[in-house]
């Protein structure tokens, strides 16, 4: 694990410290506010399953009554069919910006009941709704399922990946377009992916150097662009702005710790104030080696077990690492590797440095 940590840290050093900051395009730093996708959801039924359906799930029975009613087939009152070849599902999709009626989009289908697999199933025509409750697409088609699940009569089961989720490429047809307003709004806003006043100022300056006085900073995320009206002229100008090279500000000093996996990522901007670290561990081993004692021949004794305990204590020599003012990531990594710190120890050391005021970075625990 120490070697793995050293390799990861060296990689970040090579990317972050050894080379100067690379220029990025404006389009890589953010997006235009009105150019965005919209989420769609729907509730439907998958049929044609090989006995892996919901089998009497109440919501499925209710949905099947609605589907059969559309075709003029009315189920008798009180009849609840056991549908092992059907499953109630939720359908999700993203409606891309500027999607027009007739275009196709991909959809994801997921079970919500007792169905164990969607392999071989077909989705019955289902409307997809937006957040406003309006229908924006219609979904239907055969599912592509990457998972596999089998079971035996004795209760044993084998599952590969997730057989209860599938996708239908081009499985939905767009029925309604979403108005973006990008060609009529007097001010078009550009939002950075990460809030940073320096990056926002550099983007503004780069745009104004090419198109004077059209960009202004509203906050650490948003820039307001005054563009000419009309889809053709505005689209050409937006395409040119997106390709302008920018040197973004250096990322903030941050240490990210994953408490579940022990992963620690240290950004290249992390610095340390003067500090000393002593790291060591105390290992106590208690070993039980009982011995069987036999009585002497022709004696009236009994076989007995004599306990034997061996206790040993090991304390590896403690080492102290000193950090000079403004120690960089490379020096931090070298010092912690010299101490033989494992990822778990590294987390404890970084937390102690933060509490001592030596670690000049934000600690994020995920």
C-alpha positions as CSV (number, residue, x, y, z in Angstrom):
1,X,0.0,0.0,0.0
2,X,2.9,2.4,0.7
3,X,4.3,1.7,-2.8
4,X,0.8,2.3,-4.3
5,X,0.5,5.6,-2.4
6,X,4.0,6.7,-3.6
7,X,3.0,5.8,-7.2
8,X,-0.2,7.8,-7.0
9,X,1.5,10.8,-5.4
10,X,4.3,10.7,-8.0
11,X,1.7,10.7,-10.7
12,X,0.0,13.8,-9.3
13,X,3.4,15.4,-8.9
14,X,4.1,14.8,-12.6
15,X,0.8,16.2,-13.6
16,X,0.6,19.1,-11.2
17,X,4.1,20.2,-10.2
18,X,6.5,19.2,-12.9
19,X,4.7,20.9,-15.8
20,X,3.2,24.4,-16.0
21,X,-0.5,24.9,-16.1
22,X,-1.9,24.1,-19.5
23,X,-4.4,26.4,-21.3
24,X,-7.9,25.1,-21.6
25,X,-10.8,26.1,-23.8
26,X,-13.7,28.1,-22.5
27,X,-16.1,25.3,-23.3
28,X,-14.1,23.0,-20.9
29,X,-14.6,25.4,-18.0
30,X,-18.3,25.8,-18.0
31,X,-21.6,25.8,-20.0
32,X,-24.1,28.4,-21.3
33,X,-27.0,28.6,-18.9
34,X,-29.8,28.0,-21.5
35,X,-28.0,25.1,-23.2
36,X,-28.7,22.2,-20.9
37,X,-30.4,18.8,-20.9
38,X,-33.7,18.0,-19.1
39,X,-34.5,14.9,-17.2
40,X,-37.5,12.7,-18.2
41,X,-39.2,9.9,-16.2
42,X,-42.0,7.4,-16.8
43,X,-43.7,4.4,-15.4
44,X,-44.3,1.4,-17.7
45,X,-44.4,-2.4,-18.1
46,X,-41.9,-4.8,-19.6
47,X,-43.4,-7.9,-21.1
48,X,-42.0,-11.1,-22.6
49,X,-39.9,-12.2,-19.6
50,X,-39.0,-15.8,-19.1
51,X,-40.7,-16.2,-15.7
52,X,-38.6,-13.6,-14.0
53,X,-41.4,-10.9,-13.6
54,X,-43.2,-9.5,-10.6
55,X,-45.8,-12.3,-10.3
56,X,-48.8,-10.6,-8.8
57,X,-47.2,-7.3,-7.8
58,X,-50.1,-4.9,-7.0
59,X,-48.8,-2.0,-9.0
60,X,-48.2,-4.2,-12.0
61,X,-51.7,-5.6,-11.9
62,X,-53.1,-2.0,-11.8
63,X,-50.9,-1.0,-14.7
64,X,-51.9,-4.0,-16.8
65,X,-55.6,-3.1,-16.3
66,X,-54.8,0.3,-17.8
67,X,-52.8,-1.2,-20.7
68,X,-55.5,-3.8,-21.5
69,X,-58.2,-1.2,-21.3
70,X,-56.5,0.9,-24.1
71,X,-57.0,-2.2,-26.3
72,X,-60.6,-2.7,-25.4
73,X,-59.9,-5.7,-23.0
74,X,-61.5,-5.3,-19.6
75,X,-60.3,-7.6,-16.8
76,X,-63.2,-8.9,-14.6
77,X,-63.5,-7.2,-11.2
78,X,-61.6,-9.1,-8.5
79,X,-59.3,-10.9,-10.9
80,X,-55.7,-10.4,-10.2
81,X,-53.6,-12.2,-12.8
82,X,-50.2,-13.6,-11.8
83,X,-47.9,-12.2,-14.4
84,X,-44.5,-13.9,-14.2
85,X,-43.6,-12.7,-17.7
86,X,-44.2,-9.0,-16.9
87,X,-42.6,-6.4,-14.7
88,X,-43.4,-2.9,-13.5
89,X,-40.5,-0.5,-14.4
90,X,-39.3,3.0,-14.1
91,X,-37.9,4.7,-17.3
92,X,-35.4,7.5,-17.1
93,X,-33.8,9.6,-19.9
94,X,-32.1,12.8,-20.6
95,X,-33.6,15.2,-23.2
96,X,-30.6,16.9,-24.8
97,X,-30.7,20.7,-25.5
98,X,-32.3,21.6,-28.8
99,X,-33.8,18.1,-29.3
100,X,-36.5,18.3,-31.9
101,X,-39.7,16.2,-32.4
102,X,-38.9,12.9,-34.2
103,X,-35.4,12.6,-32.9
104,X,-34.4,9.5,-30.9
105,X,-32.9,9.4,-27.4
106,X,-31.5,6.5,-25.2
107,X,-33.5,5.4,-22.2
108,X,-32.7,3.4,-19.1
109,X,-35.3,0.9,-17.7
110,X,-35.2,-0.3,-14.0
111,X,-37.4,-2.7,-12.1
112,X,-39.3,-1.4,-9.0
113,X,-40.9,-4.7,-7.9
114,X,-40.0,-8.3,-7.4
115,X,-38.7,-9.0,-10.9
116,X,-35.4,-10.7,-10.9
117,X,-34.3,-10.1,-14.5
118,X,-35.3,-8.0,-17.5
119,X,-33.4,-10.1,-20.0
120,X,-35.4,-10.8,-23.1
121,X,-38.1,-8.3,-22.3
122,X,-39.8,-5.6,-24.4
123,X,-41.0,-2.2,-23.1
124,X,-44.7,-1.4,-23.9
125,X,-45.2,2.1,-25.2
126,X,-44.8,4.5,-22.3
127,X,-45.0,8.4,-22.1
128,X,-42.0,10.2,-20.5
129,X,-42.8,13.3,-18.5
130,X,-40.7,16.3,-17.6
131,X,-40.6,18.2,-14.3
132,X,-43.6,20.3,-15.5
133,X,-45.8,17.2,-15.9
134,X,-45.9,17.5,-19.7
135,X,-45.1,14.6,-22.1
136,X,-41.9,15.1,-24.0
137,X,-41.2,11.7,-25.4
138,X,-42.7,8.2,-26.0
139,X,-40.6,5.1,-25.1
140,X,-40.9,1.6,-26.5
141,X,-38.5,-1.2,-27.6
142,X,-36.6,-4.3,-26.8
143,X,-34.2,-4.1,-23.8
144,X,-30.4,-4.7,-23.9
145,X,-29.5,-6.2,-20.5
146,X,-25.9,-6.7,-19.6
147,X,-26.5,-8.7,-16.4
148,X,-27.4,-12.3,-15.9
149,X,-29.0,-14.1,-12.9
150,X,-29.7,-17.8,-12.5
151,X,-31.0,-19.9,-9.5
152,X,-31.2,-23.5,-8.5
153,X,-33.9,-25.6,-6.8
154,X,-31.8,-25.7,-3.6
155,X,-31.9,-21.9,-3.3
156,X,-28.4,-21.3,-4.7
157,X,-28.1,-18.2,-7.0
158,X,-25.5,-16.7,-9.3
159,X,-25.7,-13.1,-10.5
160,X,-23.5,-11.4,-13.0
161,X,-23.7,-7.6,-13.0
162,X,-27.2,-6.2,-12.6
163,X,-29.9,-8.0,-14.5
164,X,-32.7,-5.8,-13.2
165,X,-31.6,-2.7,-15.2
166,X,-31.4,-2.4,-19.0
167,X,-31.1,0.1,-21.8
168,X,-32.8,0.7,-25.1
169,X,-30.6,2.7,-27.5
170,X,-32.8,5.2,-29.4
171,X,-35.7,3.8,-27.4
172,X,-37.7,7.0,-27.1
173,X,-39.0,9.4,-29.7
174,X,-39.0,13.1,-28.9
175,X,-42.5,14.5,-29.1
176,X,-42.0,18.1,-27.8
177,X,-39.1,20.5,-27.9
178,X,-38.0,22.6,-25.0
179,X,-37.6,26.2,-25.7
180,X,-34.1,27.4,-24.7
181,X,-34.4,31.1,-25.4
182,X,-30.7,31.3,-26.3
183,X,-31.4,33.3,-29.5
184,X,-33.8,35.9,-28.0
185,X,-32.6,36.7,-24.4
186,X,-30.7,40.0,-24.4
187,X,-28.1,38.6,-22.0
188,X,-26.7,35.1,-22.2
189,X,-25.1,33.7,-19.1
190,X,-22.0,31.4,-18.9
191,X,-21.6,29.4,-15.7
192,X,-18.3,27.9,-14.6
193,X,-18.2,24.3,-13.4
194,X,-16.3,25.4,-10.3
195,X,-16.6,28.8,-8.6
196,X,-13.4,30.8,-8.8
197,X,-13.2,34.6,-9.1
198,X,-9.8,34.5,-10.7
199,X,-10.9,32.1,-13.4
200,X,-14.0,34.1,-14.0
201,X,-11.9,37.3,-14.4
202,X,-9.6,35.6,-16.9
203,X,-12.5,34.3,-19.0
204,X,-14.0,37.8,-19.0
205,X,-10.7,39.4,-20.1
206,X,-10.1,36.8,-22.8
207,X,-13.6,37.3,-24.3
208,X,-13.4,41.1,-24.1
209,X,-9.9,41.1,-25.7
210,X,-11.6,39.5,-28.8
211,X,-15.0,41.1,-28.6
212,X,-14.7,44.3,-26.6
213,X,-17.1,45.1,-23.7
214,X,-19.5,42.1,-24.2
215,X,-18.6,40.1,-21.1
216,X,-18.9,41.0,-17.4
217,X,-18.6,39.0,-14.2
218,X,-21.7,38.6,-12.1
219,X,-20.2,36.4,-9.4
220,X,-17.6,33.7,-8.9
221,X,-19.5,31.4,-11.3
222,X,-21.5,33.4,-13.8
223,X,-20.5,35.7,-16.6
224,X,-23.0,37.8,-18.5
225,X,-22.5,38.0,-22.2
226,X,-24.3,40.7,-24.3
227,X,-24.6,39.0,-27.7
228,X,-26.5,40.1,-30.8
229,X,-30.0,38.7,-31.3
230,X,-30.6,36.1,-33.9
231,X,-29.9,32.4,-33.9
232,X,-27.3,32.4,-36.7
233,X,-25.2,35.3,-35.5
234,X,-25.4,34.3,-31.9
235,X,-24.5,30.6,-32.6
236,X,-21.4,31.7,-34.6
237,X,-20.3,34.0,-31.8
238,X,-20.9,31.4,-29.1
239,X,-18.9,28.8,-31.1
240,X,-15.9,31.2,-31.3
241,X,-16.1,32.1,-27.6
242,X,-16.1,28.4,-26.6
243,X,-12.8,27.8,-28.4
244,X,-10.9,30.7,-26.7
245,X,-7.9,29.4,-24.7
246,X,-7.8,30.2,-21.0
247,X,-5.3,29.5,-18.3
248,X,-7.5,28.7,-15.3
249,X,-6.5,29.5,-11.7
250,X,-4.7,26.9,-9.8
251,X,-7.0,24.6,-7.8
252,X,-7.4,25.3,-4.1
253,X,-5.3,23.3,-1.7
254,X,-7.4,20.3,-0.8
255,X,-6.9,16.8,0.7
256,X,-9.7,14.4,-0.1
257,X,-10.1,11.3,2.1
258,X,-12.4,8.4,1.3
259,X,-13.1,6.9,4.8
260,X,-14.5,3.7,3.3
261,X,-11.7,2.7,1.0
262,X,-8.7,4.5,2.7
263,X,-8.0,6.4,-0.5
264,X,-6.2,9.7,0.0
265,X,-5.7,12.3,-2.8
266,X,-3.5,15.4,-2.1
267,X,-3.6,18.3,-4.5
268,X,-0.4,19.9,-5.8
269,X,-1.2,23.2,-4.0
270,X,-1.0,21.7,-0.5
271,X,1.7,23.3,1.7
272,X,2.8,22.7,5.3
273,X,3.9,25.1,8.0
274,X,6.9,24.0,10.1
275,X,6.0,20.8,11.9
276,X,7.5,17.6,13.3
277,X,5.8,14.2,13.1
278,X,6.6,11.1,15.3
279,X,5.1,7.9,14.0
280,X,5.3,4.5,15.6
281,X,3.2,1.5,16.7
282,X,3.1,-0.9,19.6
283,X,2.4,-4.5,18.7
284,X,1.4,-7.0,21.4
285,X,1.1,-10.6,20.5
286,X,-0.5,-13.2,22.8
287,X,-0.1,-16.8,21.6
288,X,-1.7,-19.8,23.3
289,X,0.1,-23.2,22.9
290,X,-1.6,-25.6,25.3
291,X,0.2,-28.9,26.1
292,X,-1.4,-32.2,26.8
293,X,0.1,-33.9,29.9
294,X,-0.2,-37.7,30.2
295,X,-0.1,-39.5,33.6
296,X,2.8,-42.0,34.4
297,X,2.2,-45.6,33.4
298,X,0.1,-47.7,35.9
299,X,-0.7,-44.5,37.8
300,X,-4.2,-43.5,38.7
301,X,-3.8,-40.1,37.1
302,X,-5.9,-38.5,34.4
303,X,-4.9,-36.8,31.1
304,X,-4.9,-33.0,31.5
305,X,-4.3,-29.9,29.4
306,X,-1.6,-27.6,30.7
307,X,-2.0,-24.0,29.4
308,X,1.0,-22.3,27.9
309,X,0.9,-18.6,27.0
310,X,3.6,-16.6,25.2
311,X,3.3,-12.8,25.4
312,X,5.6,-10.6,23.3
313,X,5.7,-6.9,22.8
314,X,7.3,-5.2,19.8
315,X,7.7,-1.5,19.4
316,X,9.4,-0.4,16.2
317,X,11.7,2.5,16.5
318,X,9.8,5.8,16.3
319,X,11.0,8.2,13.6
320,X,10.5,11.9,13.5
321,X,10.0,13.8,10.3
322,X,10.7,17.6,10.1
323,X,8.9,19.9,7.6
324,X,10.4,23.2,6.7
325,X,8.1,26.2,6.1
326,X,6.1,25.8,2.9
327,X,6.9,22.2,2.4
328,X,5.5,20.9,-0.9
329,X,3.6,17.8,-1.8
330,X,6.8,16.1,-2.9
331,X,8.4,16.7,0.5
332,X,5.3,15.5,2.3
333,X,5.2,12.3,0.3
334,X,8.9,11.6,0.8
335,X,8.6,12.1,4.6
336,X,5.5,10.0,5.1
337,X,7.0,7.2,3.0
338,X,10.2,7.3,5.2
339,X,8.0,6.9,8.2
340,X,6.4,3.8,6.6
341,X,2.9,5.3,6.9
342,X,0.0,3.2,5.6
343,X,-3.1,4.8,4.1
344,X,-4.9,4.5,7.4
345,X,-1.9,6.1,9.3
346,X,-1.7,8.8,6.6
347,X,-5.3,9.9,7.4
348,X,-4.5,10.1,11.1
349,X,-1.3,12.1,10.4
350,X,-3.1,14.6,8.1
351,X,-5.9,15.1,10.6
352,X,-3.3,15.8,13.3
353,X,-1.5,18.2,11.1
354,X,-4.8,20.0,10.3
355,X,-5.6,20.3,14.0
356,X,-2.1,21.6,14.8
357,X,-2.6,24.3,12.2
358,X,0.3,23.1,10.0
359,X,-1.7,21.7,7.1
360,X,-2.6,24.6,4.8
361,X,-5.4,22.9,3.0
362,X,-9.0,22.0,3.2
363,X,-9.8,18.4,4.3
364,X,-12.7,16.8,2.6
365,X,-14.0,13.4,3.9
366,X,-16.2,11.5,1.5
